[in-house]
Amino acid sequence: MKKSLAFLLPTLILAGCSVDNAGSQSSADKTGAPEKGNVLVAYFSVTNNTEKLALYAQEHLQSDIFEIVPEVEYTSADIDYNSDCRANSEQNDDKARPAIKNTISDISQYDTIVLGYPIWWGQAPKILYTFVESYDFSNKTIVPFCTSGSSPIGTSATNLAKSAPKANWLEGKRFAAGTSKEEIGKWLDTCFMEKKDMKLLIDEKELEVAWEENASSKAIKDLCPLSIEMHRYGGFEQVGSIGRSITSNDKNMTTSPGDIVLYSSNQIVIFYGSNTWEYTKLGHIDLSDNELNALLNKESVSLIIK
Ligand SMILES: Cc1cc2nc3c(=O)[nH]c(=O)nc-3n(C[C@H](O)[C@H](O)[C@H](O)COP(=O)(O)O)c2cc1C
């Protein structure tokens, strides 16, 4: 098996073929997406591809970060996978558990661990097994991600999960080395998309909303129940006054159909078209453009948030 992989791997990497990112594991429960709580980004990286993305994740989540540092660092000869290198022999040895030099001082302070690693022969490096077997992950959520030349996340995270069965493992995702900060941020947002118990009805029709996790959406929640008469404006939106100002963090953005935003700190705008302006995003209604048009492209609508 090692031989055939050794043959395949350079071909895959050189061809740069883009295997779909989606992990195939099923342990995730997207509908029960967790509250992220206090997050730690932990990662292992030898050639810094994973490290770069871990730093993006840390920045996006404003979290702590922990690098898994091997007691014996990997030299380039150690990861020369076309030879009989250290990495290869560890990956071929079920019992290999390379020692880790550093420890997380107080794991109990974290609710979620975003865990990054490179793919080595289709799996997580054995040092990741050392890591997950070193702590008690009861009541914690682990969100795995990996980088690779081209291989998908495959069974790498589900196999790792067997070594820390007390954790709630979310579906992992594979990223290419050059993945942007924005893409990492988007992925993390979907992992932690909170299903807030805040209902939104337009003309008495209840709609599925992905609420943003920010101070403004929380302020809206505090004002519930809210009943707002909205009016069509500009041929692309419905707008209505909240009746008071709430906290905002406006950014220049180009909205998409379905976006719900706060405008001027005191008005809610729901788009069936698009506009570029300074807004604070509150959430998004997941309907098609046609459905949004049918719902919102009229003189006025009634909005209830409760
Ligand atoms: C020992 C070894 C095995 C690897 N096996 C695979 C593989 O099976 N599939 C793949 O697409 N890339 C494989 N790679 C490439 C790495 O997954 C990829 O370069 C990764 O981004 C490295 O992450 P890092 O820079 O954080 O160490 C392998 C690399 C090494 C060193």
PDBQT file of the ligand as one rigid body, heavy atoms in Angstrom, charges set to zero:
ROOT
HETATM    1  C1  LIG A 401       4.944  12.347   4.904  1.00  0.00    +0.000 C 
HETATM    2  C2  LIG A 401       4.002  13.131   4.057  1.00  0.00    +0.000 A 
HETATM    3  C3  LIG A 401       2.893  12.513   3.490  1.00  0.00    +0.000 A 
HETATM    4  C4  LIG A 401       1.994  13.235   2.732  1.00  0.00    +0.000 A 
HETATM    5  N1  LIG A 401       0.901  12.597   2.256  1.00  0.00    +0.000 NA
HETATM    6  C5  LIG A 401      -0.005  13.286   1.498  1.00  0.00    +0.000 A 
HETATM    7  C6  LIG A 401      -1.162  12.657   0.988  1.00  0.00    +0.000 A 
HETATM    8  O1  LIG A 401      -1.445  11.480   1.237  1.00  0.00    +0.000 OA
HETATM    9  N2  LIG A 401      -1.991  13.394   0.214  1.00  0.00    +0.000 N 
HETATM   10  C7  LIG A 401      -1.729  14.699  -0.099  1.00  0.00    +0.000 A 
HETATM   11  O2  LIG A 401      -2.511  15.301  -0.798  1.00  0.00    +0.000 OA
HETATM   12  N3  LIG A 401      -0.655  15.342   0.416  1.00  0.00    +0.000 NA
HETATM   13  C8  LIG A 401       0.207  14.666   1.205  1.00  0.00    +0.000 A 
HETATM   14  N4  LIG A 401       1.309  15.310   1.719  1.00  0.00    +0.000 N 
HETATM   15  C9  LIG A 401       1.449  16.754   1.493  1.00  0.00    +0.000 C 
HETATM   16  C10 LIG A 401       0.978  17.566   2.730  1.00  0.00    +0.000 C 
HETATM   17  O3  LIG A 401      -0.275  17.123   3.191  1.00  0.00    +0.000 OA
HETATM   18  C11 LIG A 401       0.839  19.041   2.432  1.00  0.00    +0.000 C 
HETATM   19  O4  LIG A 401       2.012  19.532   1.857  1.00  0.00    +0.000 OA
HETATM   20  C12 LIG A 401       0.467  19.827   3.677  1.00  0.00    +0.000 C 
HETATM   21  O5  LIG A 401      -0.096  21.052   3.305  1.00  0.00    +0.000 OA
HETATM   22  C13 LIG A 401       1.661  20.085   4.576  1.00  0.00    +0.000 C 
HETATM   23  O6  LIG A 401       1.244  20.830   5.701  1.00  0.00    +0.000 OA
HETATM   24  P1  LIG A 401       2.240  21.657   6.628  1.00  0.00    +0.000 P 
HETATM   25  O7  LIG A 401       2.953  22.642   5.731  1.00  0.00    +0.000 OA
HETATM   26  O8  LIG A 401       1.347  22.328   7.600  1.00  0.00    +0.000 OA
HETATM   27  O9  LIG A 401       3.182  20.695   7.240  1.00  0.00    +0.000 OA
HETATM   28  C14 LIG A 401       2.222  14.614   2.482  1.00  0.00    +0.000 A 
HETATM   29  C15 LIG A 401       3.349  15.229   3.042  1.00  0.00    +0.000 A 
HETATM   30  C16 LIG A 401       4.223  14.506   3.821  1.00  0.00    +0.000 A 
HETATM   31  C17 LIG A 401       5.408  15.192   4.437  1.00  0.00    +0.000 C 
ENDROOT
TORSDOF 0
